[in-house]
Amino acid sequence: MNDNGHHDHEQEHPESEMVIISNDEGEQESFQVLYRFEQDNGNKYILLTPVDEPEGAQENDEPIEQEVYAFRYEGEGEQFSLMPIEDDNEWDMVEEVLRTLETEFDEDES
């Protein structure tokens, strides 16, 4: 997060959307956008995964579990603000969306 509370958005590859977020130590970290969605109430959500591969990711062919971060967001285009999800009902809804995406991904893989 930069000083004005916004996150810089960057498009490195046309097929994958990237977001740069400053962590608590001020270091910039890259995340790939997995999915964006909007609820009927107008709230928008984004699912991100770190770009850096976990240690040992290339040592074997076993699937690596990816960390996924979910946020509510406001704004459009290259500048938007990420907000933590603090409501249990929101978390339940986001987890359901993530489970659905995992199921669809698993079906596509087989």
Residue, then its C-alpha position, 0 to 999 in steps of 0.5 A: m500500500n502506498d502512502n495514500g492508501h491505494h495500491d498500484h496496479e500493473q499489467e505485465h502480461p496481457e493474459s495475467e493481471m498483476v498487483i503490486i502491494s507494499n508490505d508492513e516493512g515497505e517492501q513491494e510484493s507482486f501478486q497475480v489476480l486470480y479472480r474478481f467478482e461483484q456481489d448484488n449489493g455492489n461490493k467488489y472482491i478480488l482474490l490474489t496469490p503471490v507471484d514468488e514461487p514457494e521454496g522447493a516448488q521446482e524440486n518435485d512434481e507434486p502440486i504446491e498449495q498456493e496462498v490466496y488473499a481475499f480483499r474487498y476493493e473500491g476503485e477502477g482501472e489502475q488505481f484501487s484501494l484494498m480493504p480487509i474483509e472483517d465480516d464473518n458473512e463476507w468471509d463465508m461468501v468469499e470462501e464459497v466462491l474460492r471452493t467453487l473456483e477450485t472445483e472448476f479448476d480441478e475439473d478443467e485439469s482432468 
